[in-house]
């Protein structure tokens, strides 16, 4: 079973909170937010009710690093990520640096285009000691590494337009693993192998649609194309924000739902994978989201429909008022 991994074709791990993992999805989103510093924490657990499933952690920080001219910026960010899966504790981890150029198209902070690059140092590892086999000889002979390391390059484009304070649209495109790094544990001694990491194309977009003074919709979608795999997720948040009288601070409550479809061209596996239900709470400049994936694919016969929970926290910071008066910066009003 272990040797069969030589022929496996798998997707990158990704989050259901496409609104709350911006720099993971597209490096062009680095610095593209209404504020000066953004911290993001993500945690996801999946399929742990019937196997030793996936546990994914991510943390990022990004900022507008340098102001160029009147309205343009260079953004910068750092990304940390770790995913542990299965009985052999197969681990994917990386640390990445991202840079972006945010270009105003109208001089008013309502129309921006962005370009981003990310360079990451990645690692895959596996714990052979957890293998349970009945062979007399060990399954893995000496010399096979339990960890591989490699550099990975990603790039992306983004664009958004704000019609007014309550209505806007955005879209983006990114390409990960541009350099197609080798990811095999089983080199043949000469360094040649056909196990390369598939390039991952992501197209995403969304809108903020104000219904009235207290309610709005936030539809969004993401499409992924990686090797033989295709995936699309589409849905929306419904936002209700008349909570100030009780909390005496700006606050909003959201309810959301998404559906995820997949298509594997080699295995001819296709159909609806899961429904995602989410609740989100905004207070001042902190956004907390919790969701749960309800698995509806053929895997539900063993998963009982339990895909897994996900939690994300975003915190925005701004410079103090004295600095803002002395150094006026027009920030794009990007909506989560």
N, C-alpha and C positions, 0 to 999 in steps of 0.2 A: 504493500500500500504506500509506503514511503517513497519507493522508487517511481511510483506513478506521478509524483509531483513534477517530474521532469517534463511531463506533457500537459500540466495544468494551465488553464487560461483564466485569469481572475481579474476582477476590477479593483481599483483603489477603494479603500474604505472612505465613506463620505457620511455627512451628517444630514438628518432630515430637516434641521433648522437652517434652510438655505439663506434665511435673512440674518442669521446670527453667526455665520462663519464666513465673513466676507473675504478676508485675505487668503483663506484656504481655497476658496472657490476661484478667486481671480486676483492676481497681484495688482491689477489696475485699480482695485478698490482701496489700496493703501492710501490713507490720508483723506479719503473721500467721505467726509462726514461733517456734521455741523458741530464743531468743537475744535479743541486743540490737541487733546490726547484721548485715545480710546484703548481701553483694556477689555479683552474678551476671554471668557473661560467657557469651555465646552466639555461635557461628559456624556458618553453614550454607552449603554449596555444592551446586548442583543443575544437572544436565543439561549440564555443561561438556565431556562427552566427544563431543558432536555439534554443539554450538553455543556461542556465548558466553553461557552461562546466567546463573544467579542467584548472587550472593554477598551474604550477609546477615550483618551484625554487630549485636550488641546488648549493652548494658551497663546495669546498674541497681544502685542502692543504696537500701535502705530500713531504717527503724528504728522503734521505739516512741518517739515524740517526747515525749509528755506522759502522765503517769499521772493518771487521773481517779478519785477515790475509792479504793476498795480494789483492785478487779480490772479496771477499764476503762482503755482507752488511746486516745490519738490517734496514729495512725501517719503517717509521711511518707516520701516516696521521690522519687528522680529517675530518669528513664529516658532513655537515648540509643540511637538506632537509625539504621541506614543499610543500604539495599539497592540494589545496582547490577545491572542486567539488560540483556542484549542488546547488539547491535553499536552501537546508538546511546547506550549507557551511560545508559539511563533510570534515574534515581536517585530513591529515596524516602528521606527522612531526617527525623528529628524529635527534639526534646528536650521532655520532658514532666515535669510535677510532679504527684504524686499524694498524696492525703490520705485517711485512713480513720479510722473510728470502730469500735473493737473493744469489744464489749459482752459481758461475762460473764453467762451465764444461770443459773449455779449457785453462784457464789462460790468455786469450787474450781479454776478454770482448766481444766476438762475440757469445758465446753460454751460455745462462743462463737458470736456472730453478728457480722457485720461489714458495713459500708457504705463504699464508696469512690468517689471522684471523681478524674478525671485531666484536666488541661488541657495540651494539646500544641501547639507551634508546628511545623507541618509544611511540607515543601518537596518539590516534584517538579521535576526538571530533565532535559533531554535534550540530546545533542550533535548538532546538525544537520550539523556538518562531517563526520561519519562516513557521511552518506548517499551511496550509490553509485547514480547514475542515468544514463540515456543521453539524457535530454532536453537540448535546447539551452538552455532557460531553467531557472533554478534552481527546484527543487521548492518551496522555502519562500521567499516574498517577504519583503522587509524589513518589520518591524513585528510579526512573530509572536515572542512571547517564548520563550526557551529555559528559563525557570524560573518557577514559580508558587509562592506562599506562602499559607498559610491557617492559621487556628486550628481545633482539633478538640477536642471534648468527649466524654468517656467516663464511664460510671458502672457500678457493679456491687454485687452482694450476695454474701455468703459465709456458710457455716455449717459447723461441725464439732463432733463429739461423740466424746470418748475414753472407751470403756468401761473400759479399764484401760491399763497401760503398753504393751501389745502389740496392742491392737485398737481401731480407730477408723474413723469414716466422715466424709466431707465432701462438700459440693456447693456450687456457685456459679452465678451468672448475671450476665452483663455485656452492655452495649450500647455499641458504639463508633460514632463519627460521628453522635452525637445531633443535632448542628446541620446535618448534611448539607452540608458545605462544597463549593463549586464547584471542580472540578479540571480545567477545560478550558484548553488552550494557545491555543485559537482563539476568543477573545471576538469579538462582532460589532460592537464599538465602543460599545455602549450598556451593556455589563456584563451582559447577559442571555445565559444559555446553559442548556441542559437537561442538561448533563453534571454531575451531582451524585454525590458519593461515597455509595454505598449504606450504610445502617445495617447494622451487623454484630452479630447476636445470637449469643452464645456461652453454651452450657450445659455444665457440666463437673462431674465428681465422681469419687470413688474411695474406697478403703478400705485399711486396713492389717490383715491377718489373720494372726495368729501361729499357725503350725503346731506348733512346739515351741520349745525354748529357743534353737535355732540357725537355724531356718528360718521364713520368713514369705512371704506373697504380698502384692503391692501392685497390685491391679487398678485401672484408671482409664479414663475415657472423656472425649471432648469432642465436642460437636455444634455446628456452625456453620451459620448461615443468613444469607446476605448477597445481597440482590437475588434473581436467579434461581438462585443457587447453594446447594446443600446439601452438607454434608460431615459424616461421622462417623468417629471413630477410637477404637478400643477395643483393650485389651490388658492386659498385666500384667508386672510384675517378679517374679522369684523371688529372694529374698534369702537368702544364707548368711553368717553373721556369726562363725563360730568361727575367727577368725584372730588372736586376741590372743596366743596362745602363741608365735607366730613373730615378730610385729611388736612385741609388748610394749606395744601401744596399741590402743584400740578401733578395729576395722576390719571392714568388711563387703564382700562381693562380690555383685553382682547380674547376672542374665541376664534379658533381656526380649524380648518380641515384641508387635507391634501390627499391626492391619490397618486400612487407610483406604479408605472408600467415598466416592464423590461422586455428585452428581445435579445436572445443569444443566437447569432446567425449560424454558428457551427453546430450547436446542439439542437437547434430549432425549438428552443424553449422561449415561450412568450406568454404574455398575459398580465393580469393585474397582480402585483406583488403585495401591496399593503395599502391600508387607509391610515392616515396619520391624523390624530386629534391633538390639538394644542391649546394651551391657555397661557396668556402672557399678562404681566403686570408692569407698568411703567410708573416710576416714582422719581420726581425730579429728573436727574440725568442717569438713572439706572433702569435697565430693562431686563426682566427675569422671565424666561420662557421654560415651560415644562410640556413635554409631549409624550405620546405613547403610540408606537406602531402596532396596528392590528393586522397580523399576517393573514392574507386570504389566498395565497398561492397553494400549490400542492403540498408544500411543507407544513401546512396547518394540521395535517394528520398526526404529526408528532409534536408540533409547537403549540397545539391547542389555540392557535391564533395569537399567541403572545410573541410579538416581534421584539419589543424592548423599549425602555424609557430613555429619555434624553433631557438634559438640563443645560441651559446656557444662561450666562450672565454677562451683560455689557454695561460698562461704566464709562461715561464721558466726563472729561474735565475741561475747564476753560481757564484762561489766564485771569488774574484779578482785574478789577475794574480800572485801577490806575494804569496798568500796562496797556489795557485795551484803548484807553483814551490817548496814550502816547504813541501807540502803534496799531492803527486801525487795520484789521484784516477782514476781508469779505470772505466768509466761509460758505461753501455750497450747502444748501439746505437739503442734504440727502436724507431720505426717510428710510427707516428700517422696516 
